[in-house]
């Protein structure tokens, strides 16, 4: 419960800061995709892979998921 709640907080903060939900949604997407990059970079050190390559792959997967959500109306 704590882990799921802690990972959801960075995505919720923009909705508490901005009045316009569309702006908050885009800022939330940017924050979470940036965190995906950082986690991919950090994770690569534990797998003995190239950090930048792994971070970019995780980032691209995150962007792809956002694009699918936007295409479906999100």
C-alpha positions in Angstrom: 0.0 0.0 0.0 2.8 2.4 0.9 4.7 1.7 -2.2 1.7 2.3 -4.5 0.7 5.4 -2.7 4.3 6.8 -2.8 4.5 6.2 -6.5 1.2 7.9 -7.2 2.0 11.1 -5.3 4.2 12.7 -8.0 1.4 12.3 -10.5 -1.2 13.8 -8.1 0.7 16.9 -7.1 0.0 18.8 -10.3 -3.7 18.3 -9.9 -3.5 20.0 -6.5 -1.4 22.9 -7.8 -3.0 23.8 -11.1 -6.6 24.9 -11.5 -7.0 23.8 -15.1 -7.2 20.0 -15.3 -5.8 19.9 -18.8 -2.6 21.7 -17.8 -2.3 19.5 -14.7 -2.7 16.4 -16.8 0.2 17.4 -19.1 2.4 18.4 -16.2 1.6 15.1 -14.5 2.6 13.3 -17.7 5.9 15.1 -17.9 6.7 14.5 -14.3 5.9 10.8 -14.5 7.8 10.3 -17.7 10.8 12.1 -16.3 10.7 9.8 -13.3 10.6 6.8 -15.7 13.8 8.1 -17.2 15.5 8.4 -13.8 14.3 5.0 -12.7 15.5 3.4 -15.9 18.9 5.1 -15.5 19.1 3.9 -11.9 17.9 0.4 -12.7 20.5 -0.1 -15.4 23.3 0.1 -12.9 21.9 -3.0 -11.2 21.6 -4.9 -14.5 25.1 -4.0 -15.8 23.5 -2.4 -18.9 24.2 0.9 -20.4 22.3 3.4 -18.2 21.5 5.9 -20.9 20.2 3.2 -23.3 18.0 1.6 -20.7 16.7 5.0 -19.6 15.8 6.0 -23.1 14.0 2.7 -23.7 12.0 3.1 -20.6 11.3 6.7 -21.5 10.1 5.7 -25.0 7.8 3.1 -23.5 6.3 5.7 -21.2 5.8 8.2 -24.0 4.1 5.4 -26.1 1.7 4.7 -23.2 0.9 8.4 -22.9 0.3 8.7 -26.6 -2.1 5.7 -26.5 -4.0 7.2 -23.6 -4.2 10.6 -25.4 -5.4 8.8 -28.6 -8.1 7.1 -26.6 -9.3 10.4 -25.1 -7.2 10.7 -22.0 
